Amino acid sequence: MKIDDIRTGIDHLRHSLADGWQRLRESAASALTRFSSDENTRLPAEHEVDDGLFTPTRSWSMLGGEVFEDDERVVVRLEVPGMSKEDFDIQVEDDTLVVQGEKRFERESSSGRWRVMQCAYGSFRRAVALPVAVRAEASKASYRSGVLRIELPKAEPGRPRAIQVPVD
């Protein structure tokens, strides 16, 4: 085996790994959502938690999502466990679906310690780019088993209309 063949193989491996990490980074970046906590979130104090990574003021979490499109609609599903349907504010802003909410912390009891805290709590805002124009006013949402499902009917493509323009 020649040294040039080894170099070529190493270069190919390096590029392949770099491409894989880039795809993973892009995929994860769109699912990362920042949670901002305040006094309403009711998180435990730092001294009540053994987890050295516990940071009550800033927390990022994955809100896994899917966007599905067929001929008539766009369906967006977000994994947002631990909430109720009243906790969501859903809006369409131009070509973006915006989901906001607040996930509140619930205490187990008045005594004891938290050994690990890895869930995110607080207010969040997740923006999802829509692939096509939708009729926001006809949209529907449901929340079951920790999954928020939003169905957005597609807007009809603009059709030419005959409009009579009066002449003065």
C-alpha positions in Angstrom: 0.0 0.0 0.0 1.3 3.4 -0.9 1.6 6.3 1.4 -0.6 8.4 -1.0 -3.4 5.8 -0.7 -3.3 6.0 3.0 -3.4 9.9 2.9 -6.4 9.7 0.5 -8.2 7.3 2.8 -7.6 9.5 5.8 -8.8 12.6 3.9 -11.9 10.7 2.8 -12.6 9.6 6.4 -12.0 13.1 7.8 -14.4 14.7 5.3 -17.0 12.0 5.9 -16.8 12.6 9.7 -17.0 16.4 9.2 -20.1 16.0 7.0 -21.8 13.8 9.6 -21.1 16.2 12.4 -22.3 19.1 10.3 -25.7 17.4 9.6 -26.0 16.4 13.3 -25.3 20.0 14.4 -27.8 21.5 11.9 -30.5 19.0 13.0 -29.9 19.5 16.7 -29.7 23.3 16.4 -33.3 23.5 15.0 -34.6 21.4 17.9 -32.8 23.3 20.7 -35.1 25.6 22.5 -34.2 28.0 25.3 -36.3 28.0 28.5 -36.3 31.2 30.6 -37.3 30.7 34.2 -38.6 33.3 36.6 -40.3 33.3 40.1 -43.5 31.8 38.6 -41.6 28.7 37.4 -41.0 27.8 41.1 -37.7 25.9 40.5 -35.9 24.6 43.6 -33.0 26.6 45.0 -29.5 25.5 43.8 -28.7 24.1 47.3 -31.7 21.8 47.1 -30.2 19.9 44.1 -27.2 17.6 44.0 -26.8 17.8 40.2 -23.6 19.9 39.6 -24.9 20.9 36.2 -28.1 22.5 37.6 -28.4 26.1 36.4 -31.8 27.5 37.3 -31.5 30.7 35.4 -30.7 29.3 31.9 -31.7 26.0 30.4 -31.8 24.6 26.9 -33.8 21.6 25.9 -34.7 19.6 22.9 -38.2 20.0 21.6 -38.2 17.4 18.9 -40.4 18.3 16.0 -41.7 17.1 12.7 -43.2 19.0 9.7 -45.3 17.0 7.3 -46.9 18.3 4.1 -49.4 16.8 1.7 -51.6 18.3 -1.0 -54.0 20.0 1.4 -52.2 20.8 4.6 -49.0 21.2 6.7 -48.9 19.3 10.0 -46.4 20.3 12.7 -45.8 18.0 15.7 -43.7 19.1 18.6 -42.8 16.9 21.6 -43.5 19.0 24.7 -44.2 16.7 27.6 -45.4 17.9 31.0 -47.8 20.6 30.0 -51.5 21.1 29.5 -53.2 22.5 26.4 -53.9 25.8 28.2 -50.1 26.4 28.5 -49.6 27.0 24.8 -49.9 30.2 22.7 -49.8 29.3 19.0 -49.6 31.9 16.2 -48.7 32.1 12.5 -46.4 35.1 11.7 -45.8 35.4 8.0 -44.3 32.1 6.9 -43.4 31.0 10.4 -45.4 29.0 13.0 -44.6 30.3 16.5 -45.3 28.1 19.6 -44.9 29.7 23.0 -45.6 28.3 26.4 -44.5 27.9 30.0 -43.5 24.6 31.6 -43.8 25.0 35.4 -41.9 22.9 37.9 -44.0 20.8 40.3 -42.6 19.9 43.7 -42.8 16.3 44.9 -42.9 17.2 48.6 -41.7 19.7 51.1 -38.8 17.5 52.3 -36.0 15.6 50.4 -33.5 16.5 47.8 -33.3 16.5 44.0 -30.4 14.2 43.0 -30.6 15.0 39.3 -32.5 17.7 37.3 -32.3 17.4 33.6 -35.7 18.7 32.5 -36.1 22.3 31.3 -38.7 24.5 33.0 -39.8 28.1 32.3 -41.1 30.1 29.3 -40.1 29.0 25.8 -40.6 30.1 22.2 -40.1 27.8 19.3 -40.3 29.1 15.7 -40.9 26.6 12.8 -40.5 27.7 9.2 -43.5 26.7 7.1 -42.8 25.3 3.7 -45.8 27.0 2.0 -48.4 29.7 2.7 -51.2 28.5 5.1 -54.7 29.7 6.1 -53.9 30.5 9.8 -57.5 31.2 10.7 -58.5 27.6 9.7 -55.7 25.9 11.7 -56.4 23.4 14.5 -54.2 22.1 17.3 -54.4 19.2 19.7 -52.3 18.1 22.6 -52.1 14.4 23.6 -49.5 12.3 25.3 -47.0 15.1 25.4 -47.2 15.8 21.7 -48.6 19.1 20.3 -50.1 18.6 16.8 -50.9 21.6 14.7 -52.7 21.2 11.4 -52.5 24.2 9.0 -54.6 24.1 5.8 -52.7 25.3 2.8 -53.6 28.6 1.3 -55.2 28.4 -2.1 -52.9 29.7 -4.8 -53.8 33.1 -6.0 -56.4 32.9 -8.8 -57.0 35.8 -11.2 -60.2 37.5 -10.3 -62.2 39.9 -12.5 -62.6 43.1 -10.6 -64.6 45.9 -12.1 -62.8 49.2 -11.6 -65.1 52.3 -11.8 -63.9 55.1 -14.1 -64.6 58.7 -13.0 
